[in-house]
Amino acid sequence: MISIPVSDTSHARLTRAARWLCILGYVGLAIGFAWTALSGHRQAQAILKDPVSVQVPVQLDHIEESRRKGRVSHTYQFRYQFVVDGVARHGEFSTSEDNATPYLEDGAQVEVAYARADPARFERMDRLQGQKDLGVVLGRLSVGVVLLGVLAFVVFLLLTRKLFVVRQPHAASAA
């Protein structure tokens, strides 16, 4: 790894800056995680308060291929459509190759729930079931926030111990 030697005072300044950068990044991402998790929970609660459930046909939209370290993986993109009160509603989701098999069969369907009062709010039922219980959502969120904290600490250590290092004093040469 690249190491940039700096003076003691510069290293102290860079350490303070890295500390604040990691703290602010951690707090910002943790708030983003919490916002996303809790808004998903609120949406699930709003839909499941008075839901209408329908089975709709699902179609393969496209397959994305990604290569990483010599390994090829595929992400399957699916779409579905249903009509409520004469208005067409469109949805889409993606899944890994391992989980795509049930949706690739002929006549494959997905269960979709929408709010009776607001049909524009809809989602796949299996996703709603995973987001309806606040305890489960908070459990996943707490694990994510802890892992994010570990990541922020590792970034801090890499910046202050590996990237920017204290310049070693030159040894006096013997004459």
C-alpha positions, 0 to 999 in steps of 0.5 A: 500500500502507498504510504505518505510520510508526513511530519508529526504535526501534519500527522496529528492534523490529518488524524483529527481531520480523518477522525471527523471525516469518519465520524461525519460519514458514519453519522450520515450513513447511519441516518440514511440507513435508519431513514430507509429502514423506517420508511420501508416499515412505514410503507408496509404498515400503511399498505397492510392496514387495509390491503387488497392482495392480487396475483399478477403475472411476472415477466423477465425484463432483462438479465444483468451480468457482472464479473468479479474476480473471475466469477460471473453472477447474474441479476434478474430484473422482473416487472409486473403490471396490474390494473386498479379502477382502470389505472395500470400500475407497474412494478419491478424488482430484481433478484439473484440467479439462485432466487429467480427460478420460481419467476422464470416458470411459465405462468409465474405470478407474484402476490402484490398488495396495495392500499385500498385507500391509495392504490398507488401504494403497492409492493410485493407481499413477501417484501411487505411481510419482511418489513411489517414487524418493527422489531425485525427492522430494528434488528437488521438496522442495528446490525447494519449500524454496528457493521458500518461503525466497524467499517468507519474505524477501519477506514480511520486506521487505514488513513492514519496508520497506513496511508499517512505515516509519521516520517522517520527521523534520518539517522545521523551518519557516522563520519 
